[in-house]
Amino acid sequence: MGQETRNKLTDYWKDHEIKEKEEFAILTNIIHQEWADVSVKEHKEIKGLKTQNLRDHMTEADAELSTRQIAETMNAAGMEENKVAGKKGGGIAKKARRELEAKTGKKIVTGESFLPPGSKKALPLSRKKA
């Protein structure tokens, strides 16, 4: 389901003037930063990932679905309009994440990953030294 959601978003971007791999990465990071309060790079560090894909070590998030639906409603085209949709979609998902964390008492953004046992993992963000 997560990959299907991601594919629908990237298909939307391809059809709306987002062409370069770098632009996909920028928009993805905007959404992730809004949703998780950390960048993709920081989240990979929290999980102790080096070359692995972060998405393979996460549970499904609604940030990409929210972003695509907002982008479609706005008929967002180009980087600037899709950045706005990404911030809005990520923000909606952040509210849902925080509410879920409050109701369950469990953090969504954690150091948990699907690395093989014995692999070195980074400390959770809350335990990292400043």
N, C-alpha and C positions, 0 to 999 in steps of 0.2 A: 504493500500500500504506500509506503513512504517513497519508494522509487517512482511509482506511478504519479504521485503528487509532484515530486521534483521534475519529472519529465514534462508534465503539463505546464509547469511554470516556465521551464527553459524553452519549451515549444512556443509559449506565448512571447517570451523575450525575442526569440529568433524572428517571429512574425512582426515584431514591433521595434525594429531598428537597433536591437542589441545583437551585435555580431561577433565581437572579439571575445576570446577566452578571458582576457583581462577584465572586460566589462562584466561578464558573468560572475567572476570572482569578487569584484567590487560590490555588486548588488547582493550576492550571497552573504558577504560579510556584514553589510548594512542590516539585513534581515536578522542575521545571527546575533549581532551586537544588540539590537533592539530587544530581541526575544530573551537572550541569555545573560545580558549585562556583561558579556565578555566577547572578545573577537574570536574568530575561528582559530587563529593561531594560539591564543591563550587557552581556549578550550582543549585543543590538541595537547598542549603542555600539561594541563590539569589531568588529562587521561593518560599521559605518558606515551603518546603516539608520536612516531617519527615520520615514517613514510606511509602509514596506513591512512585510509580515508576516514575522516571523522564520522561521516554519516553511517558507516558500518558499525560504529560503537555508540550509537544513540538510539533512544526510543523515538517513536514517531512524534513529531511536533506539528502543530497547526500553523506555524508561521508562514510556510510556503503556500499553503492553501489559502490563508487569509490574504497574503500578498497578491496571489494570482486573481482572486475574486475582486479585490480593490482595483488592481490594474485594469481588469476587464471593464469594471464599472466606469473607471475614469477614461477608458480607452487610452491608457498611458502608452506613449511612444517615445523612444529615445532614452538616454541615460537620466536626464534630470527628472522627467515624469516618473520613470520607474524607480528612481531613488525615493521619491515621495511615497509611492505605493509600498516600497519595501519598509520604510520607516513606520508607516501606518499598519501594515500587516504584522510586522514584528512586534509593534506596540500592543496590538490586540492579543497576540499570542503570549506576550509577557504578562498581561493582566490575567489571562487564563492560567498561566504557569504559577504565578504568585498565589492565586486563589486555590489551586490544587495543592500547592505546598502547604498553605495554611490549613486546609481541611485534612490533609493526610499526615502532616508533620514530617514529610520526607522531601528532601531537596531533589530537584530534577537535574540540575547541572552538577554532576559529581565526577569524581575520579574513576568511577566504574567504567571498565572497558571489557572488550571481548578478546583481549590479548591472551596468549597461552599462559598457563600457570608458570610462575617464576619470572615472568617478564617484569622489568623495572617499570614502575609507575610513578608519576609525579604526585606530590602532595596535593590534597584538595585545596582549592583556592583559599578557603578560610584558614588554612594552616600554613600557607606560604609566608615566608618572611618578607617584609617590605624592604 
